[in-house]
């Protein structure tokens, strides 16, 4: 038995160039426009949640040192130059 998925239909407006870019990105990704936008919204929400967590962590523990940032970059296999300097 297939259970229908509940959806929340929204209407959005974009600058025409942005709308074209979004449609192109969805097509390149082999996704429907709604699925692509939902995935983008989920990524934005995760990014904002991570930013809030890091702000709270930094308020409690202070900014990470250059050594801590370098260690994190190495653990994540990032180039050290891609880690922004601590402020």
C-alpha positions as YAML, in Angstrom:
chain: A
units: angstrom
residues:
- id: 1
  name: UNK
  ca: [0.00, 0.00, 0.00]
- id: 2
  name: UNK
  ca: [1.39, 3.40, -0.97]
- id: 3
  name: UNK
  ca: [0.91, 6.10, 1.65]
- id: 4
  name: UNK
  ca: [0.61, 9.59, 0.14]
- id: 5
  name: UNK
  ca: [3.32, 12.01, 1.25]
- id: 6
  name: UNK
  ca: [2.09, 15.24, 2.78]
- id: 7
  name: UNK
  ca: [3.55, 18.30, 1.07]
- id: 8
  name: UNK
  ca: [3.45, 22.01, 1.77]
- id: 9
  name: UNK
  ca: [3.00, 23.90, -1.49]
- id: 10
  name: UNK
  ca: [4.65, 27.30, -1.60]
- id: 11
  name: UNK
  ca: [4.81, 30.06, -4.17]
- id: 12
  name: UNK
  ca: [8.17, 31.81, -4.53]
- id: 13
  name: UNK
  ca: [9.42, 34.68, -6.66]
- id: 14
  name: UNK
  ca: [12.94, 35.08, -7.99]
- id: 15
  name: UNK
  ca: [14.89, 37.59, -9.98]
- id: 16
  name: UNK
  ca: [14.68, 36.24, -13.57]
- id: 17
  name: UNK
  ca: [18.42, 35.49, -13.75]
- id: 18
  name: UNK
  ca: [18.31, 33.61, -10.45]
- id: 19
  name: UNK
  ca: [15.23, 31.70, -11.56]
- id: 20
  name: UNK
  ca: [17.02, 30.65, -14.75]
- id: 21
  name: UNK
  ca: [20.09, 29.57, -12.79]
- id: 22
  name: UNK
  ca: [17.97, 27.53, -10.34]
- id: 23
  name: UNK
  ca: [16.09, 25.79, -13.14]
- id: 24
  name: UNK
  ca: [19.37, 25.04, -14.93]
- id: 25
  name: UNK
  ca: [20.95, 23.67, -11.75]
- id: 26
  name: UNK
  ca: [17.97, 21.41, -11.10]
- id: 27
  name: UNK
  ca: [18.06, 20.14, -14.67]
- id: 28
  name: UNK
  ca: [21.83, 19.50, -14.52]
- id: 29
  name: UNK
  ca: [21.32, 17.60, -11.29]
- id: 30
  name: UNK
  ca: [18.56, 15.50, -12.79]
- id: 31
  name: UNK
  ca: [16.13, 16.78, -10.17]
- id: 32
  name: UNK
  ca: [12.75, 18.39, -10.35]
- id: 33
  name: UNK
  ca: [12.62, 22.04, -9.43]
- id: 34
  name: UNK
  ca: [10.69, 21.40, -6.20]
- id: 35
  name: UNK
  ca: [13.14, 18.72, -5.09]
- id: 36
  name: UNK
  ca: [16.13, 20.91, -5.88]
- id: 37
  name: UNK
  ca: [14.68, 23.85, -3.96]
- id: 38
  name: UNK
  ca: [13.77, 21.62, -1.00]
- id: 39
  name: UNK
  ca: [17.33, 20.28, -0.89]
- id: 40
  name: UNK
  ca: [18.72, 23.83, -1.07]
- id: 41
  name: UNK
  ca: [16.42, 24.94, 1.78]
- id: 42
  name: UNK
  ca: [17.51, 21.97, 3.91]
- id: 43
  name: UNK
  ca: [21.17, 22.82, 3.29]
- id: 44
  name: UNK
  ca: [20.55, 26.46, 4.26]
- id: 45
  name: UNK
  ca: [18.79, 25.41, 7.48]
- id: 46
  name: UNK
  ca: [21.67, 23.06, 8.38]
- id: 47
  name: UNK
  ca: [24.18, 25.83, 7.67]
- id: 48
  name: UNK
  ca: [22.30, 28.29, 9.88]
- id: 49
  name: UNK
  ca: [22.00, 25.71, 12.69]
- id: 50
  name: UNK
  ca: [25.74, 25.02, 12.50]
- id: 51
  name: UNK
  ca: [26.46, 28.76, 12.58]
- id: 52
  name: UNK
  ca: [24.30, 29.17, 15.69]
- id: 53
  name: UNK
  ca: [26.00, 26.18, 17.36]
- id: 54
  name: UNK
  ca: [29.45, 27.57, 16.58]
- id: 55
  name: UNK
  ca: [28.50, 31.04, 17.83]
- id: 56
  name: UNK
  ca: [27.25, 29.52, 21.10]
- id: 57
  name: UNK
  ca: [30.34, 27.33, 21.43]
- id: 58
  name: UNK
  ca: [32.64, 30.29, 20.78]
- id: 59
  name: UNK
  ca: [30.76, 32.43, 23.33]
- id: 60
  name: UNK
  ca: [31.34, 29.73, 25.95]
- id: 61
  name: UNK
  ca: [34.87, 28.62, 25.03]
- id: 62
  name: UNK
  ca: [36.39, 31.52, 23.10]
- id: 63
  name: UNK
  ca: [37.58, 31.62, 19.53]
- id: 64
  name: UNK
  ca: [39.60, 28.61, 18.36]
- id: 65
  name: UNK
  ca: [43.34, 29.15, 18.15]
- id: 66
  name: UNK
  ca: [45.29, 28.95, 14.91]
- id: 67
  name: UNK
  ca: [46.61, 25.56, 16.04]
- id: 68
  name: UNK
  ca: [43.08, 24.27, 16.67]
- id: 69
  name: UNK
  ca: [41.94, 25.51, 13.26]
- id: 70
  name: UNK
  ca: [44.93, 23.87, 11.58]
- id: 71
  name: UNK
  ca: [44.23, 20.59, 13.42]
- id: 72
  name: UNK
  ca: [40.58, 20.72, 12.35]
- id: 73
  name: UNK
  ca: [41.59, 21.42, 8.74]
- id: 74
  name: UNK
  ca: [43.96, 18.45, 8.80]
- id: 75
  name: UNK
  ca: [41.28, 16.19, 10.29]
- id: 76
  name: UNK
  ca: [38.83, 17.24, 7.57]
- id: 77
  name: UNK
  ca: [41.49, 16.92, 4.85]
- id: 78
  name: UNK
  ca: [41.20, 20.62, 3.97]
- id: 79
  name: UNK
  ca: [44.00, 22.78, 2.75]
- id: 80
  name: UNK
  ca: [45.20, 24.99, 5.58]
- id: 81
  name: UNK
  ca: [44.75, 28.04, 3.36]
- id: 82
  name: UNK
  ca: [41.01, 27.32, 3.09]
- id: 83
  name: UNK
  ca: [40.51, 27.87, 6.82]
- id: 84
  name: UNK
  ca: [39.69, 31.53, 7.54]
- id: 85
  name: UNK
  ca: [41.83, 33.20, 10.17]
- id: 86
  name: UNK
  ca: [40.36, 33.54, 13.66]
- id: 87
  name: UNK
  ca: [39.04, 37.01, 14.42]
...
